[in-house]
Amino acid sequence: MSISETKSPGWVRAVQIGLGIIAIILSLYVLAFPVIAVISVVYVLAIVLFVLAIERIIVGVFVPTPGTSRWGTVGLGIIVLIVSIIVIAFPVGTTVFLIFLLGVALFFDGIARIVHGIGDKSNSKGSRVFSIIAGVIAIGLSIMVFASPVLGAATLGVLLAIALLINGIQAIVAGVTGRRRRASIER
């Protein structure tokens, strides 16, 4: 197997640059207002869940898809609708739950980054070391979230903003250079 580099299409590069700019702007907003950002995330998730639930219910009732359960789709839509209403009604409790859920996600992401950094020999040594360091930081942050949710939430907001900033810069660089790696099998 060999790895070759090709140029991405122009529209993909433009999307990468645009999304990178959006990620950078959002990261700066989160860095400036971490508490408001956490509350905003809760309400945005509630609204997204509410809209998706209504869409699932409408699709289940009026647009049955062959091979799927009409009432299963409606039932899942109702469950999501109920969850979204709970999120809207109890934003503080939901925020605490989301912080703990994010702590669990960070813990597993940290483990995955460490394993990837140790096991992936196709990346450069610097990239692998950075992946391992990021994994250790993610695990440490997840432990802090479990030990002190308030301090963990504040630190989590800042670190997630930094991660969003780095990902935004990475997306812009990928869009500007236009390079993508593609593995091909040689026979």
LUMBA-984067 format. One record per atom (N, C-alpha, C): residue in three letters; atom name; z, x, y. Coordinates in steps of 0.2 Angstrom, whole numbers. Example, Ala and Ser with C-alpha at 12.3 -4.5 7.8 and 13.67 -1.06 7.14 Angstrom:
<atoms>
ATOM   r  a     Z     X     Y
ATOM Ala  N    39    66   -28
ATOM Ala CA    39    62   -22
ATOM Ala  C    39    66   -16
ATOM Ser  N    35    64   -11
ATOM Ser CA    36    68    -5
ATOM Ser  C    39    64     0
</atoms>
This chain:
<atoms>
ATOM   r  a     Z     X     Y
ATOM Met  N     0     4    -6
ATOM Met CA     0     0     0
ATOM Met  C     0     5     6
ATOM Ser  N    -4     3    11
ATOM Ser CA    -4     6    17
ATOM Ser  C    -3     2    23
ATOM Ile  N     0     5    28
ATOM Ile CA     1     1    34
ATOM Ile  C    -4     3    40
ATOM Ser  N    -7    -2    42
ATOM Ser CA   -12    -1    48
ATOM Ser  C   -10    -5    54
ATOM Glu  N   -12    -3    60
ATOM Glu CA   -10    -6    66
ATOM Glu  C   -17    -9    69
ATOM Thr  N   -16   -15    71
ATOM Thr CA   -22   -19    74
ATOM Thr  C   -19   -22    81
ATOM Lys  N   -24   -23    85
ATOM Lys CA   -22   -26    91
ATOM Lys  C   -21   -34    90
ATOM Ser  N   -16   -37    93
ATOM Ser CA   -15   -44    93
ATOM Ser  C   -20   -47    98
ATOM Pro  N   -22   -54    96
ATOM Pro CA   -26   -57   101
ATOM Pro  C   -23   -58   108
ATOM Gly  N   -27   -59   113
ATOM Gly CA   -25   -59   119
ATOM Gly  C   -20   -65   121
ATOM Trp  N   -21   -71   118
ATOM Trp CA   -17   -76   119
ATOM Trp  C   -10   -75   116
ATOM Val  N   -10   -71   110
ATOM Val CA    -3   -70   107
ATOM Val  C     1   -65   112
ATOM Arg  N    -3   -60   114
ATOM Arg CA     0   -55   119
ATOM Arg  C     3   -59   125
ATOM Ala  N    -1   -64   128
ATOM Ala CA     2   -67   134
ATOM Ala  C     8   -72   132
ATOM Val  N     8   -75   126
ATOM Val CA    14   -78   124
ATOM Val  C    20   -74   123
ATOM Gln  N    19   -68   120
ATOM Gln CA    24   -63   119
ATOM Gln  C    27   -61   126
ATOM Ile  N    23   -60   131
ATOM Ile CA    25   -58   138
ATOM Ile  C    29   -63   141
ATOM Gly  N    26   -69   141
ATOM Gly CA    29   -75   144
ATOM Gly  C    36   -77   141
ATOM Leu  N    36   -77   134
ATOM Leu CA    43   -78   131
ATOM Leu  C    48   -73   132
ATOM Gly  N    45   -66   133
ATOM Gly CA    50   -61   134
ATOM Gly  C    53   -62   141
ATOM Ile  N    49   -64   146
ATOM Ile CA    51   -65   153
ATOM Ile  C    56   -71   153
ATOM Ile  N    55   -76   149
ATOM Ile CA    60   -82   149
ATOM Ile  C    66   -79   146
ATOM Ala  N    66   -75   140
ATOM Ala CA    72   -72   137
ATOM Ala  C    76   -68   142
ATOM Ile  N    72   -64   146
ATOM Ile CA    76   -60   151
ATOM Ile  C    79   -64   156
ATOM Ile  N    76   -69   159
ATOM Ile CA    79   -74   164
ATOM Ile  C    85   -77   161
ATOM Leu  N    84   -80   155
ATOM Leu CA    90   -83   152
ATOM Leu  C    96   -79   151
ATOM Ser  N    94   -72   149
ATOM Ser CA   100   -68   147
ATOM Ser  C   104   -66   154
ATOM Leu  N   100   -66   159
ATOM Leu CA   103   -64   166
ATOM Leu  C   107   -70   168
ATOM Tyr  N   105   -76   167
ATOM Tyr CA   109   -82   168
ATOM Tyr  C   115   -82   164
ATOM Val  N   115   -81   158
ATOM Val CA   121   -81   153
ATOM Val  C   126   -75   155
ATOM Leu  N   123   -70   157
ATOM Leu CA   128   -64   160
ATOM Leu  C   131   -66   166
ATOM Ala  N   128   -70   171
ATOM Ala CA   131   -72   177
ATOM Ala  C   136   -78   176
ATOM Phe  N   134   -82   171
ATOM Phe CA   139   -88   171
ATOM Phe  C   140   -90   163
ATOM Pro  N   144   -85   160
ATOM Pro CA   145   -86   153
ATOM Pro  C   148   -93   151
ATOM Val  N   153   -95   155
ATOM Val CA   156  -102   153
ATOM Val  C   151  -108   154
ATOM Ile  N   148  -108   159
ATOM Ile CA   143  -113   160
ATOM Ile  C   138  -113   155
ATOM Ala  N   136  -107   153
ATOM Ala CA   131  -106   147
ATOM Ala  C   133  -109   141
ATOM Val  N   139  -108   139
ATOM Val CA   142  -111   133
ATOM Val  C   142  -118   133
ATOM Ile  N   144  -121   139
ATOM Ile CA   144  -128   139
ATOM Ile  C   137  -131   139
ATOM Ser  N   132  -127   143
ATOM Ser CA   125  -129   143
ATOM Ser  C   122  -129   136
ATOM Val  N   124  -124   132
ATOM Val CA   122  -124   125
ATOM Val  C   124  -130   121
ATOM Val  N   130  -132   122
ATOM Val CA   133  -138   118
ATOM Val  C   129  -144   120
ATOM Tyr  N   128  -145   127
ATOM Tyr CA   124  -151   129
ATOM Tyr  C   117  -151   127
ATOM Val  N   114  -145   127
ATOM Val CA   107  -145   126
ATOM Val  C   106  -146   118
ATOM Leu  N   110  -144   114
ATOM Leu CA   110  -145   107
ATOM Leu  C   111  -152   105
ATOM Ala  N   116  -156   109
ATOM Ala CA   117  -163   108
ATOM Ala  C   111  -167   110
ATOM Ile  N   108  -165   115
ATOM Ile CA   102  -169   117
ATOM Ile  C    96  -168   113
ATOM Val  N    95  -161   110
ATOM Val CA    90  -160   105
ATOM Val  C    91  -164    99
ATOM Leu  N    97  -164    97
ATOM Leu CA    99  -167    90
ATOM Leu  C    97  -175    91
ATOM Phe  N    99  -178    97
ATOM Phe CA    98  -185    99
ATOM Phe  C    91  -187    98
ATOM Val  N    87  -183   102
ATOM Val CA    80  -184   102
ATOM Val  C    77  -183    95
ATOM Leu  N    78  -178    91
ATOM Leu CA    76  -177    85
ATOM Leu  C    78  -183    80
ATOM Ala  N    84  -185    81
ATOM Ala CA    86  -190    76
ATOM Ala  C    82  -197    78
ATOM Ile  N    81  -198    84
ATOM Ile CA    77  -204    85
ATOM Ile  C    70  -204    83
ATOM Glu  N    67  -198    83
ATOM Glu CA    60  -196    81
ATOM Glu  C    60  -197    73
ATOM Arg  N    65  -195    70
ATOM Arg CA    65  -195    62
ATOM Arg  C    66  -203    60
ATOM Ile  N    70  -207    64
ATOM Ile CA    71  -214    62
ATOM Ile  C    65  -217    63
ATOM Ile  N    61  -216    69
ATOM Ile CA    55  -220    71
ATOM Ile  C    50  -218    65
ATOM Val  N    49  -211    64
ATOM Val CA    44  -209    59
ATOM Val  C    46  -212    52
ATOM Gly  N    52  -213    50
ATOM Gly CA    54  -216    44
ATOM Gly  C    52  -223    43
ATOM Val  N    53  -227    49
ATOM Val CA    52  -234    49
ATOM Val  C    45  -236    49
ATOM Phe  N    41  -232    54
ATOM Phe CA    34  -234    56
ATOM Phe  C    29  -230    53
ATOM Val  N    30  -224    51
ATOM Val CA    25  -220    48
ATOM Val  C    27  -217    42
ATOM Pro  N    27  -221    37
ATOM Pro CA    29  -218    30
ATOM Pro  C    24  -213    28
ATOM Thr  N    27  -207    25
ATOM Thr CA    22  -202    23
ATOM Thr  C    22  -202    15
ATOM Pro  N    16  -202    12
ATOM Pro CA    16  -202     5
ATOM Pro  C    20  -196     2
ATOM Gly  N    24  -198    -3
ATOM Gly CA    28  -193    -7
ATOM Gly  C    34  -191    -4
ATOM Thr  N    36  -195     1
ATOM Thr CA    43  -194     4
ATOM Thr  C    46  -201     4
ATOM Ser  N    53  -200     4
ATOM Ser CA    57  -206     4
ATOM Ser  C    58  -209    11
ATOM Arg  N    55  -215    13
ATOM Arg CA    56  -218    19
ATOM Arg  C    63  -219    21
ATOM Trp  N    67  -221    17
ATOM Trp CA    74  -223    18
ATOM Trp  C    78  -216    19
ATOM Gly  N    76  -211    15
ATOM Gly CA    79  -205    15
ATOM Gly  C    78  -202    22
ATOM Thr  N    72  -202    25
ATOM Thr CA    71  -200    32
ATOM Thr  C    75  -204    37
ATOM Val  N    75  -210    36
ATOM Val CA    79  -214    41
ATOM Val  C    86  -213    40
ATOM Gly  N    89  -212    34
ATOM Gly CA    96  -210    33
ATOM Gly  C    98  -204    36
ATOM Leu  N    94  -199    35
ATOM Leu CA    95  -192    38
ATOM Leu  C    94  -192    46
ATOM Gly  N    90  -196    48
ATOM Gly CA    89  -197    56
ATOM Gly  C    96  -201    58
ATOM Ile  N    98  -205    55
ATOM Ile CA   105  -209    57
ATOM Ile  C   110  -204    57
ATOM Ile  N   111  -200    52
ATOM Ile CA   116  -195    51
ATOM Ile  C   116  -190    57
ATOM Val  N   110  -187    59
ATOM Val CA   109  -183    64
ATOM Val  C   110  -186    71
ATOM Leu  N   109  -193    72
ATOM Leu CA   110  -197    78
ATOM Leu  C   118  -197    78
ATOM Ile  N   122  -198    73
ATOM Ile CA   129  -199    73
ATOM Ile  C   132  -192    75
ATOM Val  N   129  -186    73
ATOM Val CA   132  -180    74
ATOM Val  C   130  -178    82
ATOM Ser  N   125  -180    84
ATOM Ser CA   123  -179    91
ATOM Ser  C   128  -183    96
ATOM Ile  N   129  -189    94
ATOM Ile CA   134  -193    98
ATOM Ile  C   141  -190    98
ATOM Ile  N   143  -187    92
ATOM Ile CA   150  -184    92
ATOM Ile  C   150  -178    96
ATOM Val  N   144  -174    96
ATOM Val CA   144  -168   100
ATOM Val  C   144  -170   108
ATOM Ile  N   141  -175   110
ATOM Ile CA   141  -177   117
ATOM Ile  C   148  -180   118
ATOM Ala  N   151  -184   114
ATOM Ala CA   158  -186   115
ATOM Ala  C   164  -181   115
ATOM Phe  N   163  -176   111
ATOM Phe CA   168  -171   110
ATOM Phe  C   166  -164   112
ATOM Pro  N   164  -163   118
ATOM Pro CA   161  -156   119
ATOM Pro  C   165  -150   118
ATOM Val  N   172  -151   119
ATOM Val CA   176  -145   118
ATOM Val  C   177  -144   111
ATOM Gly  N   179  -149   107
ATOM Gly CA   180  -148   100
ATOM Gly  C   173  -145    97
ATOM Thr  N   168  -148    99
ATOM Thr CA   161  -145    96
ATOM Thr  C   160  -138    98
ATOM Thr  N   162  -136   104
ATOM Thr CA   161  -129   107
ATOM Thr  C   165  -124   102
ATOM Val  N   171  -126   101
ATOM Val CA   176  -122    97
ATOM Val  C   173  -121    90
ATOM Phe  N   170  -127    87
ATOM Phe CA   167  -127    81
ATOM Phe  C   161  -122    81
ATOM Leu  N   157  -123    86
ATOM Leu CA   151  -119    87
ATOM Leu  C   152  -112    87
ATOM Ile  N   158  -110    91
ATOM Ile CA   160  -103    92
ATOM Ile  C   162  -100    85
ATOM Phe  N   166  -104    81
ATOM Phe CA   167  -102    74
ATOM Phe  C   161  -101    70
ATOM Leu  N   157  -106    70
ATOM Leu CA   150  -106    66
ATOM Leu  C   146  -100    68
ATOM Leu  N   146   -98    75
ATOM Leu CA   142   -92    77
ATOM Leu  C   146   -86    75
ATOM Gly  N   152   -86    75
ATOM Gly CA   156   -80    72
ATOM Gly  C   154   -79    65
ATOM Val  N   153   -84    61
ATOM Val CA   151   -83    54
ATOM Val  C   144   -81    53
ATOM Ala  N   140   -84    58
ATOM Ala CA   133   -81    58
ATOM Ala  C   132   -74    60
ATOM Leu  N   136   -72    65
ATOM Leu CA   136   -65    67
ATOM Leu  C   139   -60    61
ATOM Phe  N   144   -63    57
ATOM Phe CA   146   -59    52
ATOM Phe  C   141   -57    47
ATOM Phe  N   137   -63    45
ATOM Phe CA   132   -62    40
ATOM Phe  C   126   -58    43
ATOM Asp  N   124   -59    49
ATOM Asp CA   119   -55    53
ATOM Asp  C   121   -48    53
ATOM Gly  N   127   -46    54
ATOM Gly CA   129   -39    54
ATOM Gly  C   128   -36    47
ATOM Ile  N   130   -40    42
ATOM Ile CA   129   -37    35
ATOM Ile  C   122   -36    34
ATOM Ala  N   118   -41    36
ATOM Ala CA   111   -40    35
ATOM Ala  C   108   -34    38
ATOM Arg  N   110   -33    45
ATOM Arg CA   107   -28    48
ATOM Arg  C   109   -21    45
ATOM Ile  N   115   -21    43
ATOM Ile CA   118   -14    40
ATOM Ile  C   114   -13    33
ATOM Val  N   113   -18    29
ATOM Val CA   109   -17    23
ATOM Val  C   102   -15    25
ATOM His  N    99   -19    30
ATOM His CA    92   -17    32
ATOM His  C    92   -10    34
ATOM Gly  N    96    -8    38
ATOM Gly CA    96    -1    41
ATOM Gly  C    97     4    36
ATOM Ile  N   101     3    31
ATOM Ile CA   102     8    25
ATOM Ile  C    96     8    20
ATOM Gly  N    93     2    19
ATOM Gly CA    88     1    14
ATOM Gly  C    81     2    16
ATOM Asp  N    79     0    22
ATOM Asp CA    72     0    24
ATOM Asp  C    70     7    26
ATOM Lys  N    67    11    22
ATOM Lys CA    65    18    23
ATOM Lys  C    58    18    27
ATOM Ser  N    55    12    28
ATOM Ser CA    48    12    32
ATOM Ser  C    49    13    40
ATOM Asn  N    55    11    42
ATOM Asn CA    57    12    49
ATOM Asn  C    59    19    51
ATOM Ser  N    59    21    57
ATOM Ser CA    61    28    59
ATOM Ser  C    69    28    58
ATOM Lys  N    71    34    58
ATOM Lys CA    78    35    57
ATOM Lys  C    82    33    63
ATOM Gly  N    80    33    69
ATOM Gly CA    83    31    75
ATOM Gly  C    84    23    75
ATOM Ser  N    78    20    72
ATOM Ser CA    78    13    72
ATOM Ser  C    83    10    67
ATOM Arg  N    84    14    61
ATOM Arg CA    88    12    56
ATOM Arg  C    95    13    58
ATOM Val  N    97    18    62
ATOM Val CA   104    20    64
ATOM Val  C   105    14    69
ATOM Phe  N   101    12    74
ATOM Phe CA   102     7    79
ATOM Phe  C   103     0    75
ATOM Ser  N   100    -1    70
ATOM Ser CA   101    -7    66
ATOM Ser  C   108    -7    63
ATOM Ile  N   110    -1    60
ATOM Ile CA   117    -1    57
ATOM Ile  C   122    -2    63
ATOM Ile  N   121     2    68
ATOM Ile CA   126     1    74
ATOM Ile  C   127    -6    76
ATOM Ala  N   121   -10    77
ATOM Ala CA   121   -17    79
ATOM Ala  C   124   -21    74
ATOM Gly  N   124   -19    67
ATOM Gly CA   127   -23    62
ATOM Gly  C   135   -22    62
ATOM Val  N   137   -16    64
ATOM Val CA   144   -15    64
ATOM Val  C   147   -19    70
ATOM Ile  N   143   -19    76
ATOM Ile CA   145   -22    82
ATOM Ile  C   146   -30    81
ATOM Ala  N   141   -32    77
ATOM Ala CA   141   -40    76
ATOM Ala  C   147   -41    71
ATOM Ile  N   148   -37    66
ATOM Ile CA   154   -39    62
ATOM Ile  C   161   -38    66
ATOM Gly  N   161   -33    70
ATOM Gly CA   167   -33    74
ATOM Gly  C   168   -39    79
ATOM Leu  N   162   -41    82
ATOM Leu CA   163   -47    86
ATOM Leu  C   165   -53    83
ATOM Ser  N   162   -54    77
ATOM Ser CA   164   -60    73
ATOM Ser  C   171   -60    71
ATOM Ile  N   174   -54    69
ATOM Ile CA   181   -54    68
ATOM Ile  C   185   -55    74
ATOM Met  N   183   -53    80
ATOM Met CA   186   -55    86
ATOM Met  C   186   -62    88
ATOM Val  N   180   -65    86
ATOM Val CA   180   -73    87
ATOM Val  C   185   -76    83
ATOM Phe  N   186   -74    77
ATOM Phe CA   191   -77    73
ATOM Phe  C   198   -76    75
ATOM Ala  N   199   -70    78
ATOM Ala CA   206   -68    80
ATOM Ala  C   208   -72    87
ATOM Ser  N   203   -72    91
ATOM Ser CA   204   -75    98
ATOM Ser  C   198   -79   100
ATOM Pro  N   197   -85    99
ATOM Pro CA   191   -89   100
ATOM Pro  C   189   -88   108
ATOM Val  N   194   -88   112
ATOM Val CA   193   -88   120
ATOM Val  C   190   -82   122
ATOM Leu  N   193   -76   120
ATOM Leu CA   191   -69   121
ATOM Leu  C   184   -68   117
ATOM Gly  N   184   -71   111
ATOM Gly CA   178   -70   107
ATOM Gly  C   172   -73   110
ATOM Ala  N   173   -79   113
ATOM Ala CA   168   -83   116
ATOM Ala  C   165   -80   122
ATOM Ala  N   170   -77   126
ATOM Ala CA   167   -74   132
ATOM Ala  C   163   -67   131
ATOM Thr  N   166   -63   126
ATOM Thr CA   163   -57   124
ATOM Thr  C   156   -59   120
ATOM Leu  N   157   -64   116
ATOM Leu CA   151   -66   113
ATOM Leu  C   145   -68   117
ATOM Gly  N   147   -72   123
ATOM Gly CA   142   -74   128
ATOM Gly  C   139   -68   131
ATOM Val  N   143   -63   133
ATOM Val CA   140   -57   136
ATOM Val  C   136   -53   131
ATOM Leu  N   138   -52   125
ATOM Leu CA   134   -48   120
ATOM Leu  C   128   -52   118
ATOM Leu  N   128   -59   117
ATOM Leu CA   122   -62   115
ATOM Leu  C   117   -62   121
ATOM Ala  N   119   -62   127
ATOM Ala CA   115   -61   133
ATOM Ala  C   112   -54   133
ATOM Ile  N   115   -49   131
ATOM Ile CA   112   -42   130
ATOM Ile  C   107   -42   125
ATOM Ala  N   109   -45   119
ATOM Ala CA   104   -46   114
ATOM Ala  C    98   -49   116
ATOM Leu  N    99   -55   119
ATOM Leu CA    93   -59   122
ATOM Leu  C    89   -54   127
ATOM Leu  N    92   -51   131
ATOM Leu CA    89   -46   136
ATOM Leu  C    85   -41   132
ATOM Ile  N    88   -38   127
ATOM Ile CA    84   -33   123
ATOM Ile  C    78   -36   119
ATOM Asn  N    79   -42   116
ATOM Asn CA    74   -45   113
ATOM Asn  C    68   -47   118
ATOM Gly  N    70   -49   124
ATOM Gly CA    65   -51   129
ATOM Gly  C    61   -45   131
ATOM Ile  N    64   -39   132
ATOM Ile CA    61   -33   133
ATOM Ile  C    56   -31   128
ATOM Gln  N    59   -31   121
ATOM Gln CA    55   -30   116
ATOM Gln  C    48   -34   115
ATOM Ala  N    49   -41   117
ATOM Ala CA    43   -45   116
ATOM Ala  C    38   -43   122
ATOM Ile  N    41   -42   128
ATOM Ile CA    36   -40   133
ATOM Ile  C    32   -33   131
ATOM Val  N    36   -28   128
ATOM Val CA    33   -22   126
ATOM Val  C    27   -23   121
ATOM Ala  N    29   -28   116
ATOM Ala CA    25   -29   111
ATOM Ala  C    18   -33   114
ATOM Gly  N    19   -37   119
ATOM Gly CA    14   -41   122
ATOM Gly  C     9   -36   126
ATOM Val  N    12   -31   129
ATOM Val CA     9   -27   133
ATOM Val  C     5   -22   129
ATOM Thr  N     8   -19   124
ATOM Thr CA     4   -14   120
ATOM Thr  C     0   -18   115
ATOM Gly  N     1   -24   113
ATOM Gly CA    -3   -28   109
ATOM Gly  C    -4   -25   101
ATOM Arg  N     1   -21    99
ATOM Arg CA     0   -18    93
ATOM Arg  C     5   -22    88
ATOM Arg  N     2   -23    82
ATOM Arg CA     6   -26    77
ATOM Arg  C     4   -23    70
ATOM Arg  N     9   -22    66
ATOM Arg CA     8   -19    60
ATOM Arg  C     6   -24    54
ATOM Arg  N     2   -22    50
ATOM Arg CA    -1   -26    45
ATOM Arg  C    -1   -21    38
ATOM Ala  N     2   -24    33
ATOM Ala CA     2   -20    27
ATOM Ala  C    -4   -22    23
ATOM Ser  N    -7   -18    20
ATOM Ser CA   -13   -19    16
ATOM Ser  C   -12   -16     9
ATOM Ile  N   -15   -19     4
ATOM Ile CA   -14   -16    -3
ATOM Ile  C   -21   -12    -4
ATOM Glu  N   -20    -6    -6
ATOM Glu CA   -26    -2    -7
ATOM Glu  C   -27    -2   -15
ATOM Arg  N   -33    -3   -17
ATOM Arg CA   -35    -3   -24
ATOM Arg  C   -39     3   -26
</atoms>
